[in-house]
Amino acid sequence: MREDRTQVEHRVLGPNGWMPNNPQLAVRIYRDLRTAHGRRMDAADFERRFDANGWPPDWRGGVYDFHHYHSTAHEVLGVFSGRARLELGGEDGLLLTVEAGDALLLPAGTGHLCVDATDFRVVGAYPAGQVWDICRQASDAATLARIRTLAAPERDPIDGAPF
């Protein structure tokens, strides 16, 4: 288990075009996560880790190839296979390459899409009690209010530290 939180990259993404993003909570990018035995984390490892930290695993799959965000839940993605280029934050946003062993925490409102991928698979999870939606257009006042008032997660999905 990686104990050194300095290896986590934080990126705050403000509004970008129709994408609200989340200026209060940073995207967290975790690289090359390993088990206690030094093996790169696989799907089951991510599922156990997320669940132990209050983020019940919800699905396995890829990332949509269209811009979208979630207004009702924060999301963590654990990459267990392949690699991909993702765009975060909306059009002309942050281009990021992720590969097996990496994870991303996307606060509610954070735009994301898969630009291209090779054998790319992730585990998706959300904080206990939060149910995700898919938003593909500009936010109205009610959607922005949901994002602003959604409680921060209690714990980090990777190391379990208080958020």
Secondary structure, 3 states (H helix, E strand, C coil): CCCCHHHCEEEEECCECCECCEEEEEEEEECCCECCCCCECCHHHHHHHHHHCCCCEEEEECCCCCCEECCCCCEEEEEEEEEEEEEECCCCCEEEEEECCCEEEECCCCCEEEEEEEEEEEEEECCCCCCCCCECCCCCHHHHHHHHHCCCCCECCCCCCEC
